[in-house]
């Protein structure tokens, strides 16, 4: 069964072409009905919008920083009257007069086939198959034996067609690239001395090597052809571009096109199709891809179905739905038949943008145009719904596939397993795995990665271990993502030794690390008390040409102060020095660790973090709000105010405004509050998790260094701005999403608010409660740091709350008991907070602010 793509994988649906639609009245009526239903609510798009979307300035102009594709001012299909197919004159303006000539792609397609029998390719000789089998038994490095094997068939093979067929058949063998390369050289003397015949052999060799994923060997063959005087043809250049495209090497493909032009060889539609395909697969900016399309039109070439399919695929990978719509619309106007690959690629682009309603409408259009949705179509839709966490809709599609008799393939099953893992339906997971076994569909790396990641997030480490063993037993090679996922799972579970072992296995695998794997392992090192080793690994990845991103740096900064303090129970320390994993005996076991040792270790870590900031500046890595939060968190774990001030000073390197606010609040400067509120306004435009993380970090550092009232004011700002969802209500306080400092400040503010309710004489429920969670991310339920901190706080202020019997993350108290405690004369002084560095503030102003909260 053919494999296919989800949003990140190429599929083979291009081999299932749908027939061109006839002009029969019935088909036309069906199409008209479907298109009207599909976009009954879409407005006409302007010609300038279509032109802007599809035809940017020429490539060289677009390559400059100042030039770019004009933004789409009027997106296609957004009004109440426009059909799917745009008005003819608008489409004509979109691509320009050179594109809208009398010739059609159908005519070009017919011309390219030739008119006479002499243009038709001859069927290969029967001896080709026998020769291939003989060649496969010869070692690629034994050139003499290869030459002899070819010579023994010299009387049976017709040059150059049969020799080209030899190379094509070798190209179908995944592990025969070195052999095909040597066969090319051995066959050169056998095809005669003519440049045309040698050129055909060269093109076949480049195509075969590219198909086997060896563009390096294809390039060597091409260079041989250029040197021999038979390689400077449009066919050889186009084949080399395609070879690079198959491996996603867009830069190399673009360079070949430019060198082709420099050599005086005029590119054809095939040449441009290959470059457009390479740009799409190589992740090139869509402006450049569309720039080549514009060049193609300027060269007087007519795009064909493959051109548009490649453009659609590029738009899909880039997540540019409007451009994909424009491309699809142009195919309709040109009469370029839309096949199953066209529709599937378009559906994929729509699903990537999360517009599942439109995706389902396109499926209706497929059926109206006699293109039957296949397993690729439904797999893409299932994946789209899954990414939006609309699991019920995804599962309904599975039932529809069953009713239509469409057999699920491995990609569908992988998506299905991912859904069941995310929803915790473990019985269904076992059923799906059994179903795959019965159908002979083996689990691949994607399957195992999905299962490992899902079970890891659920804390099912026993299943993670079983899956790893099963993966090895079945001979399924782990990918870089497999190793990254395992390192992340074990690190979050505090199983740092297992994470180290995974990295050791990775080092021996021969795979090339990526920034995700390095970031995961750096996180493990830093949290295991090896900040210096994490920095060493940072240097190693830089030397390997892997550029650290802001996440990598944030990981190390955030680990400062959180890292593990070694105890006598730790048998050894594992570290990375000079790019090598080394182990050493734990020095704590030889005399213990004193408080002074711990402080020295923290001071050393501070030095490493300061060094890290310099690396960020040197490498031009721009920090984000997560970086600022990490710096503030690091400050709150410093041994002294002086160390925290030194660390906070590093914010000046990145953002003087954020530094000014944080430092001003830490020093107790009341006049900084206007700037602080401006900063909070900016945070309000970010997602809730990022925004709340910054509030938590800033509150923590203030609370840690005695600025208690300042911390409380920030908490109240956060409540007013709804930073923490569903945190504050009059008689129940939910602290799940808050840091320790923010939660403590919140408890004081909440109890003061309850006190005002008591003195107003308002009715209260029978019980008051404070929720802290059960320690979801801890190894032992209920052992979270937040719970312990809140328990200690309630005890220290004498608040009459007790742990609930059946919920150890919840503190409760009868409201009558709390009211009696709050009426005591000394309680108010306990609840009102003070700042260490500012004593002139009037704490009595806090109660009116609490009463003004919108609850």
HELIX and SHEET records of a PDB file:
HELIX    1   1 UNK A   13  UNK A   15  5                                   3    
HELIX    2   2 UNK A   25  UNK A   38  1                                  14    
HELIX    3   3 UNK A   47  UNK A   54  1                                   8    
HELIX    4   4 UNK A   59  UNK A   63  1                                   5    
HELIX    5   5 UNK A   88  UNK A   95  1                                   8    
HELIX    6   6 UNK A  105  UNK A  113  1                                   9    
HELIX    7   7 UNK A  117  UNK A  119  5                                   3    
HELIX    8   8 UNK A  127  UNK A  136  1                                  10    
HELIX    9   9 UNK A  143  UNK A  151  1                                   9    
HELIX   10  10 UNK A  161  UNK A  171  1                                  11    
HELIX   11  11 UNK A  177  UNK A  188  1                                  12    
HELIX   12  12 UNK A  189  UNK A  191  5                                   3    
HELIX   13  13 UNK A  195  UNK A  211  1                                  17    
HELIX   14  14 UNK A  215  UNK A  228  1                                  14    
HELIX   15  15 UNK A  234  UNK A  246  1                                  13    
HELIX   16  16 UNK A  250  UNK A  262  1                                  13    
HELIX   17  17 UNK A  269  UNK A  281  1                                  13    
HELIX   18  18 UNK A  286  UNK A  298  1                                  13    
HELIX   19  19 UNK A  305  UNK A  318  1                                  14    
HELIX   20  20 UNK A  321  UNK A  334  1                                  14    
HELIX   21  21 UNK A  340  UNK A  352  1                                  13    
HELIX   22  22 UNK A  356  UNK A  368  1                                  13    
HELIX   23  23 UNK A  375  UNK A  387  1                                  13    
HELIX   24  24 UNK A  391  UNK A  403  1                                  13    
HELIX   25  25 UNK A  410  UNK A  422  1                                  13    
HELIX   26  26 UNK A  426  UNK A  439  1                                  14    
HELIX   27  27 UNK A  445  UNK A  457  1                                  13    
HELIX   28  28 UNK A  461  UNK A  473  1                                  13    
HELIX   29  29 UNK A  480  UNK A  492  1                                  13    
HELIX   30  30 UNK A  496  UNK A  509  1                                  14    
HELIX   31  31 UNK A  515  UNK A  527  1                                  13    
HELIX   32  32 UNK A  531  UNK A  543  1                                  13    
HELIX   33  33 UNK A  550  UNK A  559  1                                  10    
HELIX   34  34 UNK A  587  UNK A  589  5                                   3    
HELIX   35  35 UNK A  595  UNK A  618  1                                  24    
HELIX   36  36 UNK A  625  UNK A  635  1                                  11    
HELIX   37  37 UNK A  641  UNK A  648  1                                   8    
HELIX   38  38 UNK A  651  UNK A  654  1                                   4    
HELIX   39  39 UNK A  656  UNK A  667  1                                  12    
HELIX   40  40 UNK A  670  UNK A  672  5                                   3    
HELIX   41  41 UNK A  673  UNK A  683  1                                  11    
HELIX   42  42 UNK A  688  UNK A  704  1                                  17    
HELIX   43  43 UNK A  708  UNK A  720  1                                  13    
HELIX   44  44 UNK A  740  UNK A  760  1                                  21    
HELIX   45  45 UNK A  785  UNK A  797  1                                  13    
HELIX   46  46 UNK A  815  UNK A  823  1                                   9    
HELIX   47  47 UNK A  827  UNK A  831  1                                   5    
HELIX   48  48 UNK A  845  UNK A  851  1                                   7    
SHEET    1   A 2 UNK A 572  UNK A 577  0                                        
SHEET    2   A 2 UNK A 580  UNK A 585 -1                                        
SHEET    1   B 4 UNK A 732  UNK A 734  0                                        
SHEET    2   B 4 UNK A 767  UNK A 771  1                                        
SHEET    3   B 4 UNK A 807  UNK A 814 -1                                        
SHEET    4   B 4 UNK A 802  UNK A 804 -1                                        
END                                                                             
